[in-house]
Amino acid sequence: MTTHDGLDEQLPFDVFARNCPSRETLGHVTGRWGSLTLGALREDTLRFNELRRRVEGVSEKMLAQTLQALERDGLVHREAQQTNPPRVDYRLTPLGRETADRLLGLIELLEERMPEVMAARERYDAGR
């Protein structure tokens, strides 16, 4: 395990600590585009434009930034093939697959329970 501040002692990672590097990765995974990208890649290895079509509403710039962050965190593998035109495929790493599996459990829960969420929103809005 690496240290947080380059100190000799090894510190446990704590996402609630301001300077913990796990907080940044949590943001990459749970942000709108990160979670949708991981979910889409859980289904299959995809090219950039296939991912962009699957994750509706994401801009080219945001998808590129998201993929770079997830690749840097070791969750996504980028494979560039020397073809004409060049082909780049994105797939989950083993860590990315495990992360996506857990994330998809949350997504499925929310999708199943949306009637309750919608009812709660209506009650909240009516009381305002």
C-alpha positions as CSV (number, residue, x, y, z in Angstrom):
1,M,0.0,0.0,0.0
2,T,1.3,3.4,-0.8
3,T,1.3,6.4,1.6
4,H,-0.9,9.4,1.2
5,D,1.8,12.1,1.6
6,G,5.0,10.2,0.8
7,L,5.5,9.5,4.5
8,D,7.4,6.4,5.6
9,E,4.4,4.9,7.4
10,Q,1.7,3.2,5.5
11,L,-1.7,4.8,6.0
12,P,-5.1,3.1,5.3
13,F,-7.1,4.7,2.5
14,D,-10.2,6.6,3.8
15,V,-12.5,8.2,1.2
16,F,-13.8,10.5,3.9
17,A,-10.4,12.1,4.4
18,R,-9.9,15.2,2.3
19,N,-6.6,14.3,0.7
20,C,-7.2,10.6,0.3
21,P,-6.6,9.6,-3.4
22,S,-9.5,7.1,-3.2
23,R,-11.9,10.2,-3.2
24,E,-10.8,11.1,-6.7
25,T,-11.3,7.6,-8.0
26,L,-14.7,7.5,-6.3
27,G,-15.6,10.7,-8.2
28,H,-14.5,9.1,-11.5
29,V,-16.6,6.0,-10.9
30,T,-19.7,7.6,-9.5
31,G,-19.9,10.7,-11.6
32,R,-22.6,10.6,-14.3
33,W,-20.4,9.9,-17.2
34,G,-18.0,7.5,-15.4
35,S,-20.8,5.3,-14.1
36,L,-22.6,5.2,-17.5
37,T,-19.3,4.5,-19.3
38,L,-18.4,1.6,-16.9
39,G,-21.9,0.3,-17.3
40,A,-21.7,0.4,-21.1
41,L,-18.3,-1.3,-21.1
42,R,-19.7,-4.0,-18.8
43,E,-21.8,-5.1,-21.7
44,D,-19.0,-5.3,-24.3
45,T,-15.7,-4.0,-25.6
46,L,-16.6,-0.9,-27.6
47,R,-15.0,1.7,-29.9
48,F,-15.1,5.4,-29.0
49,N,-18.1,6.2,-31.2
50,E,-20.0,3.1,-30.1
51,L,-19.6,4.2,-26.5
52,R,-20.7,7.7,-27.4
53,R,-23.9,6.3,-29.0
54,R,-24.5,4.0,-26.1
55,V,-24.1,6.7,-23.5
56,E,-26.6,9.2,-24.9
57,G,-25.9,12.8,-24.2
58,V,-22.2,12.6,-23.5
59,S,-20.1,15.0,-25.5
60,E,-17.0,13.8,-27.3
61,K,-14.8,15.9,-25.0
62,M,-16.4,14.6,-21.8
63,L,-16.2,11.0,-23.0
64,A,-12.6,11.4,-23.8
65,Q,-11.8,12.9,-20.4
66,T,-13.9,10.2,-18.7
67,L,-12.1,7.4,-20.5
68,Q,-8.7,8.9,-19.7
69,A,-9.5,9.2,-16.0
70,L,-10.8,5.6,-15.9
71,E,-7.8,4.3,-17.8
72,R,-5.5,6.2,-15.4
73,D,-7.3,4.6,-12.4
74,G,-6.8,1.2,-14.0
75,L,-10.5,0.5,-14.6
76,V,-10.4,0.7,-18.4
77,H,-7.9,-0.7,-20.9
78,R,-7.4,1.2,-24.2
79,E,-6.1,-0.8,-27.1
80,A,-5.0,1.1,-30.2
81,Q,-4.6,-1.0,-33.4
82,Q,-2.4,0.0,-36.2
83,T,-5.0,-0.2,-39.0
84,N,-6.1,2.3,-41.6
85,P,-8.1,4.0,-40.3
86,P,-6.8,3.5,-36.8
87,R,-9.0,1.5,-34.5
88,V,-9.2,2.0,-30.7
89,D,-11.1,-0.4,-28.5
90,Y,-12.0,0.1,-24.8
91,R,-12.7,-2.7,-22.4
92,L,-12.8,-3.1,-18.7
93,T,-9.9,-4.4,-16.7
94,P,-10.6,-7.0,-14.0
95,L,-10.8,-4.1,-11.5
96,G,-13.1,-2.2,-13.8
97,R,-15.3,-5.3,-14.3
98,E,-15.6,-5.8,-10.5
99,T,-16.4,-2.1,-10.0
100,A,-19.0,-2.1,-12.8
101,D,-20.6,-5.2,-11.4
102,R,-21.1,-3.5,-8.0
103,L,-22.2,-0.3,-9.7
104,L,-24.8,-2.1,-11.9
105,G,-26.3,-3.5,-8.7
106,L,-27.0,0.0,-7.6
107,I,-28.3,1.0,-11.0
108,E,-30.6,-2.0,-11.1
109,L,-31.9,-1.1,-7.6
110,L,-32.7,2.4,-8.6
111,E,-34.4,1.4,-11.9
112,E,-36.6,-1.1,-10.0
113,R,-37.5,1.4,-7.3
114,M,-38.1,4.4,-9.5
115,P,-41.9,4.3,-8.9
116,E,-41.1,5.0,-5.2
117,V,-38.7,7.7,-6.1
118,M,-41.2,9.4,-8.4
119,A,-43.9,9.2,-5.7
120,A,-41.5,10.7,-3.2
121,R,-40.7,13.6,-5.6
122,E,-44.4,14.3,-6.1
123,R,-45.0,14.4,-2.3
124,Y,-42.0,16.7,-1.9
125,D,-42.9,19.0,-4.7
126,A,-46.6,19.2,-3.5
127,G,-45.4,20.3,-0.1
128,R,-43.3,23.1,-1.4
